[in-house]
């Protein structure tokens, strides 16, 4: 009978511990290498995104430059702006190295300018009435107009019955205060009493927030905006006029006033116009796996010069 050897047991035990230790070392090394490779991949991805993002932004600036050129050419070509003009034709989807670009121009004076409601700290009652009509024709609560005015005016008096000042907004979650200034963007409406996502989506195509009071371009205005100009304008008849202006825009305010539906309403050049100064340029860029959308707000002066007032860009990885 063979006796048990303690030395053999200790030797075997040491071999087992050494094997386990080696396996742990290999596992830790593997985890470290994987982590390093993962970090390196993220770094490469991040660097690539930054590189493609810069390239996409430059391409978006190219679309903006295209818009400037088109608007400058249009200024020299005629003295009115309508939906048959060159600038209304979008830049078609165009293949560029590593991606695609597209663009279009929108007339911001074809919309109701929210900053017409309060000018130099004074509430403009006629503009408020037009906004209320716009809301009513859109099937929305006219009281929203009071809340918008309270958001912009400098006082703390609540307009009865649907206005709202700081007391109302401080009870929201999270609490906030009224702006007490002109609107910078239409999206501010989302913060105002009575404006939920459905109301906002319905209003957005008909509104702008421009840096000064502006007249409405009757050639590019939506039927809803046109019908808000004065009480008694029938939305159905205005819609027919609106369709006609796609091909034959009004070249002067006199021509607009001669329309039977319009002639009885005395609308001066502070209210309506056939020429626009403010435009929105939407650039859509795809650069490899990155998508970039940029909106540039442009102003065209009375002399034809064009400047960029603001840019907002949004990008996303697919």
C-alpha positions in Angstrom: 0.0 0.0 0.0 1.3 3.4 -1.2 1.4 6.0 1.5 0.1 9.6 0.8 2.9 12.1 0.1 2.3 15.6 1.7 5.1 17.0 -0.6 3.2 15.7 -3.7 0.0 17.3 -2.4 1.7 20.6 -1.8 3.4 20.5 -5.2 0.0 19.8 -6.9 -1.7 22.4 -4.9 0.9 25.0 -5.9 0.5 24.0 -9.5 -3.3 24.6 -9.2 -2.8 28.0 -7.6 -0.3 29.0 -10.3 -2.7 27.9 -13.0 -5.6 29.9 -11.5 -3.4 32.9 -11.1 -2.3 32.6 -14.7 -5.9 32.4 -15.8 -6.8 35.5 -13.8 -3.8 37.4 -15.2 -4.9 36.4 -18.7 -8.5 37.4 -18.0 -7.5 40.8 -16.6 -5.2 41.4 -19.5 -8.0 40.5 -21.9 -10.5 42.8 -20.1 -7.9 45.6 -20.2 -7.2 45.1 -23.9 -10.9 45.0 -24.7 -11.5 48.2 -22.7 -8.6 49.9 -24.5 -9.9 48.8 -27.9 -13.4 50.0 -27.0 -12.0 53.3 -25.8 -9.9 53.6 -28.9 -13.0 52.9 -31.1 -15.0 55.5 -29.2 -12.2 58.0 -29.7 -12.0 57.2 -33.4 -15.8 57.5 -33.7 -15.8 60.8 -31.8 -13.0 62.2 -33.9 -14.7 61.1 -37.0 -18.0 62.7 -35.9 -16.2 66.0 -35.2 -14.5 65.8 -38.6 -17.7 64.9 -40.4 -19.6 67.5 -38.4 -17.2 70.2 -39.4 -17.4 69.1 -43.0 -21.2 69.0 -42.8 -21.3 72.5 -41.4 -19.2 73.8 -44.2 -21.6 72.2 -46.7 -24.5 73.8 -44.9 -22.8 77.1 -45.2 -22.6 76.4 -48.9 -26.4 76.0 -49.0 -26.7 79.3 -47.1 -24.4 80.9 -49.7 -26.6 79.5 -52.5 -29.7 81.1 -50.8 -27.9 84.5 -50.5 -27.1 84.4 -54.2 -30.6 83.5 -55.2 -32.2 86.2 -53.1 -29.7 88.8 -54.4 -30.5 87.9 -58.0 -34.3 88.0 -57.2 -33.9 91.5 -55.7 -32.5 92.8 -59.0 -35.1 91.0 -61.1 -38.4 92.4 -59.7 -39.9 94.6 -57.0 -42.2 92.0 -55.5 -41.8 88.5 -53.9 -44.2 85.7 -54.7 -44.4 82.0 -54.8 -43.5 82.0 -58.5 -40.1 83.6 -57.8 -36.8 81.8 -58.3 -36.1 81.7 -54.6 -39.1 79.5 -54.0 -37.6 76.7 -56.1 -35.7 74.3 -53.7 -32.1 73.2 -54.2 -32.6 69.6 -55.2 -30.8 66.8 -53.4 -27.3 67.0 -54.8 -24.5 64.4 -54.4 -21.3 65.7 -53.0 -18.1 63.9 -51.9 -19.1 61.7 -49.0 -22.7 62.7 -48.9 -25.6 64.7 -50.1 -27.0 68.3 -49.7 -30.4 69.9 -50.2 -31.9 73.3 -49.3 -35.0 75.5 -49.5 -36.0 79.1 -48.7 -39.1 80.1 -46.7 -40.6 83.6 -46.6 -40.9 84.6 -43.0 -43.1 87.6 -43.9 -45.7 85.2 -45.2 -46.4 84.5 -41.5 -47.9 86.4 -38.6 -45.1 88.1 -36.7 -45.6 87.5 -33.0 -43.5 90.6 -32.2 -46.1 92.8 -33.9 -48.2 92.3 -30.7 -46.0 94.4 -28.5 -43.8 97.2 -29.9 -41.5 99.4 -27.9 -43.3 98.2 -24.8 -46.7 99.1 -26.1 -49.4 96.6 -26.9 -50.7 97.0 -30.4 -54.4 96.3 -30.2 -55.0 95.9 -33.9 -52.3 93.2 -34.1 -53.8 91.5 -31.1 -57.2 91.4 -32.8 -55.6 89.9 -35.9 -53.9 87.2 -33.8 -57.2 86.4 -32.1 -58.9 86.0 -35.5 -56.1 83.7 -36.6 -56.6 81.6 -33.6 -60.3 81.5 -34.0 -60.2 80.6 -37.7 -57.7 77.8 -36.8 -60.2 76.5 -34.3 -58.1 77.4 -31.3 -58.8 79.3 -28.1 -58.6 83.1 -28.7 -57.4 83.5 -25.1 -54.0 82.3 -26.1 -53.4 85.8 -27.5 -53.8 87.3 -24.0 -51.3 84.9 -22.6 -48.8 85.7 -25.4 -49.1 89.4 -24.8 -48.5 88.9 -21.0 -45.4 86.9 -21.8 -44.0 89.8 -23.8 -45.1 92.9 -22.1 -43.1 94.5 -19.3 -45.8 94.8 -16.7 -47.1 92.2 -14.2 -50.8 92.8 -14.7 -52.7 89.7 -15.8 -55.0 90.2 -18.8 -58.4 88.9 -18.0 -59.5 86.2 -18.3 -56.8 84.1 -20.0 -53.6 86.0 -19.4 -50.7 84.7 -17.2 -47.8 86.4 -15.5 -45.1 85.2 -13.1 -47.5 83.8 -10.5 -48.8 81.3 -12.9 -45.5 80.1 -14.3 -43.9 79.9 -10.9 -46.4 77.1 -10.1 -45.2 75.0 -13.0 -42.8 72.1 -12.8 -40.1 73.3 -13.1 -41.0 76.9 -12.2 -40.0 79.8 -14.5 -40.7 83.5 -15.2 -42.2 85.4 -18.1 -39.8 86.7 -20.7 -41.0 90.4 -20.6 -39.4 91.0 -24.0 -39.9 90.3 -27.6 -39.8 86.7 -28.7 -36.5 85.4 -30.2 -38.1 82.2 -31.6 -41.5 80.9 -32.3 -40.6 77.9 -30.1 -41.0 80.1 -27.0 -44.7 79.5 -27.5 -44.3 76.1 -26.0 -43.7 77.7 -22.6 -46.9 79.9 -22.7 -50.1 79.1 -21.0 -52.6 77.3 -23.3 -50.1 76.2 -25.8 -49.6 72.4 -25.8 -47.9 70.3 -28.5 -51.0 70.0 -30.6 -51.7 73.8 -30.5 -48.0 74.5 -31.3 -47.9 72.2 -34.3 -51.1 73.7 -35.7 -49.8 77.3 -35.3 -46.1 76.9 -36.2 -46.5 77.1 -40.0 -48.3 80.4 -39.8 -46.1 82.3 -37.3 -42.7 84.0 -37.1 -40.8 85.9 -34.5 -38.8 88.7 -36.3 -36.6 91.3 -34.7 -38.9 94.2 -35.7 -42.5 94.8 -36.6 -43.2 93.7 -40.1 -46.0 93.8 -42.7 -47.4 90.5 -44.0 -46.5 89.6 -47.6 -49.8 88.8 -49.2 -48.2 86.8 -52.0 -46.6 84.2 -49.7 -49.0 84.3 -46.7 -51.0 81.2 -45.9 -54.8 81.5 -46.3 -55.2 81.4 -42.6 -52.9 84.4 -42.1 -54.7 86.3 -44.9 -58.1 85.7 -43.4 -56.8 87.2 -40.1 -56.1 90.6 -41.7 -59.6 91.9 -41.1 -63.0 90.8 -39.7 -65.3 89.7 -42.5 -62.7 88.0 -44.7 -64.1 84.7 -45.7 -61.6 81.8 -45.3 -63.0 79.9 -48.3 -62.8 82.9 -50.7 -59.4 83.8 -49.4 -58.2 80.3 -49.9 -59.2 80.6 -53.6 -57.3 83.8 -53.9 -54.4 82.2 -52.2 -54.3 79.4 -54.7 -54.3 81.8 -57.6 -51.3 83.7 -56.3 -49.1 80.6 -56.8 -49.0 81.4 -60.5 -50.0 85.1 -60.6 -48.8 87.0 -57.5 -49.8 90.6 -56.8 -47.2 92.9 -58.1 -48.4 95.9 -56.0 -50.6 96.7 -53.1 -52.9 98.5 -55.5 -53.5 95.3 -57.4 -54.2 93.5 -54.1 -56.7 96.1 -53.0 -58.5 95.9 -56.3 -59.6 92.3 -55.5 -63.4 92.3 -54.7 -62.8 90.3 -51.5 -60.2 92.8 -50.3 -61.2 96.2 -51.7 -63.6 97.2 -48.9 -60.9 96.8 -46.3 -58.4 99.6 -45.9 -55.1 97.8 -45.3 -52.1 100.1 -45.5 -48.4 99.2 -46.1 -47.8 98.8 -42.4 -50.1 95.8 -42.4 -49.5 94.2 -45.8 -46.8 94.2 -48.5 -45.8 92.4 -51.6 -42.0 92.6 -50.8 -40.2 90.6 -48.1 -37.1 91.3 -46.1 -36.8 88.2 -43.8 -36.2 84.6 -45.0 -35.5 81.2 -43.5 -33.0 78.9 -45.2 -33.2 75.2 -44.4 -30.0 73.2 -45.2 -30.1 69.4 -45.1 -26.7 67.7 -45.2 -25.7 64.0 -45.1 -22.0 63.4 -44.6 -21.2 59.7 -44.3 -23.1 58.5 -41.3 -23.9 62.0 -39.9 -27.0 64.1 -40.6 -27.1 67.9 -40.2 -30.0 70.2 -40.4 -29.3 74.0 -40.2 -31.7 76.9 -40.3 -30.3 80.3 -41.1 -32.4 83.4 -40.7 -31.5 86.0 -43.4 -32.4 89.7 -43.7 -32.4 91.4 -47.1 -32.2 95.2 -46.8 -33.9 97.8 -49.0 -30.6 98.1 -50.9 -30.4 94.4 -51.6 -27.7 93.5 -49.1 -28.1 90.2 -47.3 -27.0 89.4 -43.7 -27.3 86.3 -41.5 -29.2 87.1 -38.3 -28.9 83.6 -36.7 -28.1 80.0 -37.3 -29.5 76.9 -35.6 -28.0 73.5 -36.4 -29.0 70.1 -35.3 -27.0 67.0 -36.0 -27.5 63.3 -35.4 -25.6 60.0 -35.9 -27.6 57.3 -37.6 
